[in-house]
Amino acid sequence: MKRIVGVGVLGAVSAALVAVAVTAWVGVLAGEQPAESANQAASATSASPPVRYAPPTVGVADGVNVDQAEVSAFVDRVVQDPRGWRTDLDQFTVRLVQAGNEGTQRMPGLIGYANPGQRTAAISDEAWTVLGPRFAATGGTLDDQRAWVVLHELGHLLGRPHQECPGAGPAPVMRETNYDLRGCGFNVWPNPAG
């Protein structure tokens, strides 16, 4: 009895599969697009989650009139951007300081300063709140300037030295100045192609 039931179930399953296959082929022959399988549909709609990197700690010195939460959110966006350094940076601190403190100068001087011994990048409040005229002359925005100085100083904390423009292509984020492109194209990212 069990043997007959087994054959009956197998026969019913085989008949059902044949019916589905015939229906699919009739539809294809009639010019209809085949339906996606559940696995295909699921894989098309559920992309892999993006890689998330640990951002640096963000601090704002006394007397600097900026919102620390906004600065932290901006730095996090820069760190998570696929054009960024693509590494965890939580061992470092980015501090906004009054221009002229912690190695920074007033514009047009050094708007950022990396202190590898203390794992800290100091960025002048002017660099965060005022678009420098020389940076603007390259076509950059205030957000571009912010991204550049954050990425440049974090680059130093990662051990990257200054680089010269090769004369063509995107300017390296580690160029010494944020305004003299010397034949390179405008760029504020270490990995501009993403």
N, C-alpha and C positions, 0 to 999 in steps of 0.2 A: 504494500500500500504506500509506504513512504517513497519508494522508487517511482511510482506513478505520479505522485504529487510533485516530486522534484522535477520530473520531466515536464509536467504540466506547467509549473512555474517558469522553468527555463524556456519552454515553448512560448508562453505568454510574454515574457520579457523580450525574447528574440523577435516576436511579431511586433511588439511595440517599437523596438528600435528600428526595424525595417520600415514601419509606417512613418516614423519621424524622418528617417533618411530619405524616403521617397517624397515626402512633403517638402523637405528642404530642396531637393533637386528639382522638383516641379517649379518651385518658386524661383530658383536660379535660372532655369530655362525660360521662365516667363519674364526675366529681366529684373527681378527683385533682388535687393541686397540681402545677403545672408545675415541673420541676427547674430549678435555677438554672444559668446558664451558668458556665463556669470563670472568666470575668472577673468576673461578679457575686459569686461565692463568694470569689474572691481579694480583691476590693475590700472586701467586708464583713468579712473577717477581718484585713486588714492596714491598720489606721488609720495616718494620718500620724504620724510621730514627734513628740512634743511639742517645743516650742521650748525650748531650754536657754539660760539666761542665765549669764554669767560672774559668779561670786560674788566678794565682796570678800575680801581677805586677812584672816585671823583671827589675832590674837595674844593671848597671855595674859601679863600682867605677872608679874614675880617676886613671890612671896608670895601669889598668888591660887591657891587650892586647887580648881581645876576642870580637867577633862580637855580639853585643846585640841582633840583629835580630835572629841569629842562636841560641843563648841561649834561647830566648823567644820561638822559634819554638820547641826546645827540651823540655822545661818545659811544653809547651802545649801538646805535644805528650804524655808525662808521665802522665799528669793530665787526659787526655782523655782515656788513656788505661784502659780497664775494670779491670785490676789487681791493679789499683791505689786506691786512697782514696774514690772515688765515691761520691764526694761532691763538691760544689762550694768553691773555694779558693780565690775569688777575694778580700776578705778583708785583704789578706796578701801580703807581698812583699818578693821576693827572690832577694838578692843582691850578686853579685860576688865581692869579696874584695881581696886586697892583703893579702896573708897569714900573720898572726900575728895581723891583725886588726879586730875590731868588734867582739871580742871573739874567733876568729879562731887562730890556731897555724900553724906552719910549719909541714909538714909531719915528723914523723908519728903521730903527735898530733891531736888535734881536727880540722877536716877539715870543720866542719860546726858548727854553733851556732845559736840556736833559742832564740829570745828575745820576749816572749809573750806580754810584756807590750807595745812594739812598733809594734807588729804583723809583725816582720821581721825575716827572716832566712838569715843569712850571710853564704856564702859558699866561701872557700878560692879558689883563682885562681889556686893554685896547684891541688886541687881536681878536677878542671875542665879540666886541661891541661896535667896532669901527672898521669899515672896509678901507684898508690902506690904499692910497692913490696908485702906488706902483703895482699892487696886486690887481686893482681894478683895471689898470691899463692893459693887462694881459687878457681881459675878458672874464675874470673871475668874479664871483659873488661873495658875500659875507660867509655864507655856508661853505663855499669852496675854500675860503681862507681858513675857516675853523677846521674843516676836515684835513687840509694840508698840514697845519701846524700840529694837530693831534697826531696824525700818522707819521709826520717827520720826526717829532720828538720821541714817539714810541719806537720808531725805527732805530734811533740812537740807543734806547734802552735795550733793544734786541741785539745791539752790537753792530749795527749798520753804519758805515762811514758816509761822509758826503760823496756825491757823485757829480760828475760834470755831464752836461747834455751831450749826447753823441752827435748832435748836429742834425738829426732827423728823427722822426717818430715822437712818441710821447715823452715829455720831460720826466726824468726820474723824480720820485717824491723825495729822494734824499739829496736833491740839488741844494747847494748852500743857500741860495736866495729864492724867495717865492715870487720873484718878479722878472728876473732876467732869464728868458727862455733860451737865448743863444742858439736860435735855429730850431729848437724843439717845439713840438705842439703842446698846447696847454694841457696839463694833467695834474691831479692832486692825489692819485692812487698808486700804491705799490704794484698792483696787478691790474692795470687798466682794462685788460681784456675780460676780466672776471673769470 
